[in-house]
Amino acid sequence: MKLPRRKFLHLAAGAAALPAVLRIARAEAYPARPVHIIVGFAPGSASDIIARLIGQRLSERLGQPFVIENRGGVGGSLGAAAVVRAAPDGYTLLLCGSADAINTTVYDNLSFNFIRDIAPVGSIADGPLVLVVHPSFPAKTVPEFIAYAKANPGTINFGSAGVGTVAQLAGELFKVMAGVDLVHVPYRGLAPAITDLIGGRVQAIFSTMPPAIAQVRAGKLRALAVTSAMRSEALPDLPTIGDFLPGYQATLMNGLGAPKNTPAEIVERLNKEINAALADPGIKTRLADLGNVPIAMSPTEFGKFLADETEKWAKVIRAANIKPD
């Protein structure tokens, strides 16, 4: 039977619109079960704290639990590898960011390509590091620290959370820009490094904010400066290292990623909900208490940031000849 032209066109238009309708329906139905956020670092780390904070808000907004899973190891890459292998359905996400951009160059034998295999969903927060020393350390300012380091080359040990972590790279970048010789001492996480700094077994740490703030406020550590381009609301009296070394900047950006080929409508739904959560005054205050600044980006913007971060730190890693343990 031959259909009238008008009816035929109507049916054809309906068929063409069907995929879009299905995509919208799928996004509206998501999530229908718990969502897992994989964190490649230990509980209590800066990344873990931020994952739990955003996970709670997403759970409240979307009506399903967002379960945090810690899978530490290989500088966070074990967690990334687990997400790369997961089904691209929006139910397995990765707390990702600067650390993964760094790992791309540090570990040249990874089973995946982070930029290619993880779809950026959205940024959450950018956090400065803080240069901390023991209260008995002779230097009380960054210029005094540089002068002391130049007068005593190779005698200042700076701790980090491990080889290839942002805490090490912040120190390596400082060494190059200040022209000083500092000795890197890697630990298995920042907690033992800070314990040794308080005990006087290392002299400095370029620490992420959450583990250091309480020790600074308690007077157990002295903070000299933050590593961001702007001062931090958490420690507003501190200058930036860039005030003395123009152009210096080292921060830890965190966001969410998903396996490649995750439906675009689910990525967009998650991005919308993340950005809405970041606009909430309560989450802004909580992030500020941790020394972090909420930053909302589109998936495209977050992807560009990760690519730029990868390129930036690759230069530092190669110049310092950083190799994994």
C-alpha positions in Angstrom: 0.0 0.0 0.0 1.4 3.4 -1.0 1.4 5.9 1.9 0.3 9.5 1.2 3.3 11.8 1.0 2.3 13.8 4.1 1.9 10.7 6.2 5.1 9.3 4.9 7.1 12.4 5.8 5.4 12.5 9.3 6.5 8.9 9.9 10.0 9.5 8.6 10.4 12.6 10.9 9.3 10.5 13.8 11.8 7.8 13.1 14.6 10.3 12.7 13.7 11.9 16.1 13.5 8.5 17.9 17.2 8.2 18.7 17.2 11.7 20.3 14.1 10.8 22.3 15.7 7.6 23.5 18.9 9.4 24.5 16.9 12.0 26.5 14.9 9.2 28.2 18.1 7.3 29.1 19.6 10.4 30.6 16.5 11.1 32.6 16.4 7.5 33.9 20.1 7.7 35.0 21.1 6.6 37.6 18.9 3.6 38.3 21.3 2.0 40.7 24.4 2.9 42.8 27.3 4.6 41.1 30.9 3.8 42.0 33.6 6.5 42.1 37.0 5.0 42.0 39.8 6.9 43.8 43.4 5.8 43.1 44.6 7.0 46.5 44.2 6.0 50.2 41.3 7.1 52.4 42.0 10.5 53.9 44.0 11.8 51.0 43.1 15.1 49.3 41.5 13.2 46.4 39.6 10.9 48.6 38.1 13.7 50.7 37.0 15.6 47.6 35.5 12.4 46.1 33.4 11.8 49.2 32.3 15.4 49.3 31.1 15.5 45.7 29.8 11.9 45.9 27.5 12.8 48.8 26.1 15.8 47.0 25.5 13.9 43.8 23.8 11.2 45.8 21.5 13.8 47.3 20.7 15.4 43.9 20.3 12.1 41.9 18.7 9.9 44.5 21.2 7.0 44.3 24.2 6.2 46.4 27.6 7.3 45.0 30.0 4.7 46.5 33.6 5.6 47.0 36.1 2.8 46.3 39.8 3.3 47.1 42.2 1.5 44.8 45.6 2.9 45.6 48.8 2.1 43.8 51.1 3.1 41.0 50.5 6.8 41.7 46.8 6.4 41.3 47.0 4.5 38.0 45.5 1.3 39.4 42.3 3.1 39.9 42.4 4.6 36.4 43.0 1.2 34.9 40.0 -0.2 36.7 37.8 2.5 35.2 39.2 2.1 31.7 38.1 -1.6 31.9 34.6 -0.8 33.2 31.4 -0.8 31.2 30.8 2.7 29.6 27.4 3.1 31.2 28.0 5.9 33.7 28.0 3.6 36.8 31.8 3.6 37.2 33.5 6.9 37.4 37.1 8.0 38.2 38.2 10.8 40.5 40.9 12.1 38.2 42.9 15.2 37.4 46.5 16.4 37.8 47.8 13.1 39.2 46.7 11.2 36.1 48.2 13.9 33.8 51.5 13.4 35.6 51.3 9.6 35.4 51.0 9.7 31.7 54.7 10.6 31.5 56.1 9.0 34.7 54.8 5.6 33.8 55.6 4.8 30.2 54.3 1.2 30.4 50.7 1.7 31.4 48.2 -0.5 29.8 46.0 2.4 28.8 46.3 6.0 27.5 44.6 8.3 30.0 43.7 11.1 27.5 42.4 8.6 25.0 40.6 6.1 27.2 39.0 8.3 29.9 36.1 10.6 28.9 36.3 13.9 30.9 33.1 14.6 32.8 33.8 17.7 34.7 36.1 19.4 37.1 35.4 19.8 40.8 38.1 21.8 42.6 41.6 23.1 42.3 43.8 23.0 45.3 47.2 24.7 45.9 50.0 23.0 47.8 51.7 24.7 50.6 55.4 24.8 51.3 55.8 23.8 55.0 58.9 23.4 57.2 59.6 22.5 60.8 59.2 25.5 63.2 62.9 25.3 64.0 64.0 25.6 60.4 66.1 28.8 59.9 64.1 30.2 57.0 60.8 32.0 57.7 60.1 33.3 54.1 60.6 31.9 50.6 63.5 34.3 49.9 65.2 33.1 53.1 64.5 29.5 52.1 66.1 30.0 48.7 69.1 31.8 50.3 69.6 29.0 52.8 69.3 26.3 50.2 71.9 28.1 48.0 74.3 28.4 51.0 73.8 24.8 52.0 73.3 22.8 48.7 72.1 19.2 49.0 71.3 19.5 52.8 67.6 20.2 52.6 65.5 17.0 52.2 62.0 17.5 51.0 59.5 14.8 51.5 56.6 13.8 49.2 53.8 11.3 48.9 56.0 9.3 46.5 57.9 9.4 43.2 56.0 11.2 40.5 53.4 12.7 42.8 52.4 16.4 42.5 54.2 17.0 45.8 57.5 15.9 44.3 56.9 17.8 41.0 56.1 21.0 42.9 59.5 20.6 44.5 61.2 19.8 41.3 59.7 22.8 39.6 60.8 25.0 42.5 64.4 23.6 42.3 64.6 24.6 38.6 63.1 28.0 38.9 65.0 28.9 42.1 68.2 27.3 41.1 68.6 25.3 44.3 69.7 21.8 45.1 67.1 20.0 47.3 67.1 16.2 47.9 63.8 14.4 47.3 62.7 11.8 49.9 59.7 9.8 48.7 57.2 8.3 51.2 54.1 6.1 50.8 51.7 8.9 51.2 51.9 12.4 52.7 50.9 11.3 56.2 54.2 9.6 57.1 56.1 12.4 55.3 54.4 15.0 57.5 55.1 12.8 60.6 58.8 12.8 59.7 58.7 16.6 59.0 57.3 17.2 62.5 60.0 14.9 63.9 62.7 16.7 62.0 63.8 13.9 59.8 63.1 15.9 56.6 63.2 19.7 56.4 60.4 20.6 54.0 57.3 19.3 52.1 55.3 20.8 49.3 52.1 19.4 50.8 48.5 19.3 49.6 46.4 21.4 51.8 44.1 18.9 53.7 46.9 17.0 55.5 48.9 20.2 56.3 46.4 22.8 57.4 45.7 21.4 60.9 49.4 21.0 61.6 50.1 24.6 60.5 47.2 26.0 62.6 48.4 24.0 65.6 51.9 25.4 65.3 53.6 22.1 64.6 54.6 23.2 61.1 55.5 26.6 59.6 53.9 27.5 56.3 56.0 29.7 54.0 53.9 30.1 50.9 51.2 28.4 48.7 51.9 27.1 45.2 48.8 28.6 43.4 48.7 31.8 41.3 46.5 33.5 43.9 46.5 33.4 47.7 44.4 30.7 49.4 41.4 31.6 51.6 42.4 28.8 53.9 45.7 30.5 54.7 45.1 34.0 53.6 48.2 35.6 55.2 50.5 33.4 53.1 52.1 34.8 49.9 52.4 32.7 46.8 55.7 31.2 45.7 55.0 33.0 42.4 55.4 36.3 44.3 59.1 35.5 44.5 59.5 33.2 41.5 57.3 34.7 38.7 55.4 32.1 36.8 55.6 29.4 39.4 52.4 27.5 39.8 51.6 23.9 40.9 48.1 22.9 41.9 46.1 19.7 42.3 43.0 19.8 40.1 40.4 17.0 40.7 37.4 16.1 38.6 35.4 13.1 37.4 36.0 11.0 34.4 34.3 8.0 32.8 35.2 5.1 30.5 35.4 6.3 26.9 32.3 5.7 24.9 30.1 6.6 27.9 26.9 8.0 26.3 27.2 11.8 25.9 23.8 12.4 27.5 25.0 10.7 30.7 28.2 12.7 30.7 26.2 15.9 30.2 23.8 15.0 33.0 26.6 14.3 35.4 28.4 17.5 34.4 25.2 19.6 34.9 24.8 18.0 38.4 28.4 18.5 39.4 28.3 22.2 38.4 25.0 22.7 40.3 26.5 21.1 43.4 29.6 23.4 43.1 27.3 26.4 43.1 25.9 25.4 46.6 27.3 27.7 49.3 27.7 24.8 51.7 30.0 22.9 49.3 31.9 26.1 48.6 32.6 26.5 52.3 33.6 22.9 52.8 36.0 23.1 49.8 37.5 26.4 51.1 38.1 24.8 54.5 40.2 22.2 52.6 42.1 24.9 50.8 40.4 24.2 47.5 38.6 26.4 45.0 35.5 25.0 43.3 35.9 25.2 39.5 33.1 24.3 37.1 34.1 23.3 33.6 32.3 21.6 30.7 33.6 18.2 29.6 35.4 19.8 26.7 37.1 22.4 29.0 38.1 19.8 31.5 39.5 17.6 28.7 41.6 20.6 27.4 42.8 21.3 31.0 44.0 17.6 31.4 45.8 17.7 28.0 47.5 21.0 28.9 48.5 19.7 32.4 49.9 16.6 30.8 52.1 18.7 28.5 53.3 21.0 31.3 54.4 18.3 33.7 55.9 16.1 31.0 58.6 18.8 30.6 59.4 18.8 34.3 59.4 15.0 34.6 61.8 14.7 31.6 64.1 17.5 32.8 64.3 15.9 36.3 64.6 12.4 34.9 61.9 11.1 37.2 61.4 7.4 37.0 59.0 5.2 39.0 60.2 3.1 41.9 
